[in-house]
Amino acid sequence: MKDSKNLDIHTKVIHAGQHPDPTYGGICVPIYQSSTFVFKDAAQGAARFAGKDDGYIYTRIKNPTTKAFEDNVAQLENGYGGLATSTGMSALSTLLMALLDQDSHLIGTDAVYGPSRMLVEMFFSKFGVGYDYVDTSDIQNIKNCLRPNTKILFIETPANPTMAITDIQACAELSRENGLILIVDNTFASPVLQNPLDLGADIVYHSVTKFINGHSDICGGIIIPKTKELYEKVFKSLVYMGGTMDPHQSWLALRGVKSLALRVEKSQETAQKLARYIQGHPKVSWVNYPGLESHPQYGLAKKQMKGFGSLLCFGLKGGFKAGEKLINSVQIPALAVSLGGIESLIQHPASMTHAGVPPEKRDAAGITEDLVRLSVGCEAYEDLKQDLEQAFGQTIS
Ligand SMILES: *Cc1c(COP(=O)(O)O)cnc(C)c1O
């Protein structure tokens, strides 16, 4: 289906960009596991290279299985087209290579995914790229950092682990007024709950590893620019940087995305109930979930998102030790990083992912000693609640 504009997201995830296999009529797009494509004759080869025939040449440039996945997600985000990448990080490095110039400047959300920040600080800085990472949930902080050479505003909302929300529409206006390109990492919300391009962003990207694929069996990324001009610029960067998605990976991602709307709905319904249950628990001191009225940007989340998602963070009165005990005591959520999979995952950053970061630095980033992050999957609410109940029971307070 080429144009799914007026269809519901539940229909779109299944049909957008999909067509039966032209050879045998298979309902699923096959895995075109070929690195290269044979031309009928010299004239056809010449026409393809000249861009007069849009057939396939070589998989790093374009592949039919990958294209079916790209067309699908591009329609979910209402963008010009999709560019699938080997990982989420590959999506960001491809984007920044395409859009930053030597000595240009980027402003980003301070709580972005850690490696996204490191990519700029460790590598793009080598080309003189300047950066400021600030709390973008207050638009004034962005204004204060604007420089004549600022080119990109890069936001992640909701951000990790504070679940702080940045106003996409306000950022889009600011970007227009100042000639910036607004890039949104939409991984946490997925295209089901938030469509940044509709709110004025220029480019959205996802770690496909998370909600879009949803089965914790591949890594992947996808970039969706709003305009043809941006698409062509980023496409060139992808072809030359070489971080293309593999056909088999694309096929798995395409299979995963078809249940995206169902998974997101189910898991967020459970997350909403769990957030209330956890908030009321005597061993818990605080809960960060955009769907609770106590969240500082509950109103904004309600305005720009279609739902509040399935990630939540909470603090235990017993601090570090209680956090460690809790993650060792749960039976259903797996003790692992990543998020957005069909199975629930739990982690305690202070004793795991961020154990090597000095406590003062962790605190400054909102990663306190007591913080536990839960990515709610598609298991039954009652089972998860009872499991947490027994695990809370084992922690000291
Ligand atoms: C995981 C993640 C990434 C990076 O994606 P990979 O597929 O691991 O490379 C980027 N942004 C966010 C918000 C993520 O959660």
The ligand as a MOL file (V3000), in Angstrom:
LIG
                    3D

  0  0  0     0  0            999 V3000
M  V30 BEGIN CTAB
M  V30 COUNTS 15 15 0 0 0
M  V30 BEGIN ATOM
M  V30 1 C 19.1520 2.3670 22.3670 0
M  V30 2 C 18.9940 3.7840 22.0320 0
M  V30 3 C 19.7800 4.4020 21.0340 0
M  V30 4 C 20.8670 3.6660 20.2910 0
M  V30 5 O 20.3840 2.6100 19.5270 0
M  V30 6 P 21.2330 1.2750 19.1850 0
M  V30 7 O 20.2920 0.5210 18.3390 0
M  V30 8 O 21.5880 0.6290 20.4750 0
M  V30 9 O 22.4430 1.7240 18.4500 0
M  V30 10 C 19.5390 5.7220 20.7550 0
M  V30 11 N 18.6130 6.4370 21.4250 0
M  V30 12 C 17.8610 5.8920 22.3910 0
M  V30 13 C 16.8400 6.7220 23.0790 0
M  V30 14 C 18.0220 4.5530 22.7270 0
M  V30 15 O 17.2780 4.0240 23.7050 0
M  V30 END ATOM
M  V30 BEGIN BOND
M  V30 1 1 1 2
M  V30 2 1 2 3
M  V30 3 2 2 14
M  V30 4 1 3 4
M  V30 5 2 3 10
M  V30 6 1 4 5
M  V30 7 1 5 6
M  V30 8 2 6 7
M  V30 9 1 6 8
M  V30 10 1 6 9
M  V30 11 1 10 11
M  V30 12 2 11 12
M  V30 13 1 12 13
M  V30 14 1 12 14
M  V30 15 1 14 15
M  V30 END BOND
M  V30 END CTAB
M  END
